[in-house]
């Protein structure tokens, strides 16, 4: 499993974040997805078809980075 951070331009508020999150959840099998219009990014714990899913919402993917994801235990240890 990987943590994928996608740069997304065009989100202006919490409703935009929810729109992108819903689009990702509906198109992909994901463990977790969260968006931030302030950071201009979406963080996805999953893989597959990420760019095309977000592009279809009308927002623009500006970059994707990947790193191994390890679930942390109680209190982050």
Helices and strands as residue ranges (DSSP letters): E 2-9, H 14-27, E 32-36, E 41-45, H 50-55, E 60-68, G 74-76
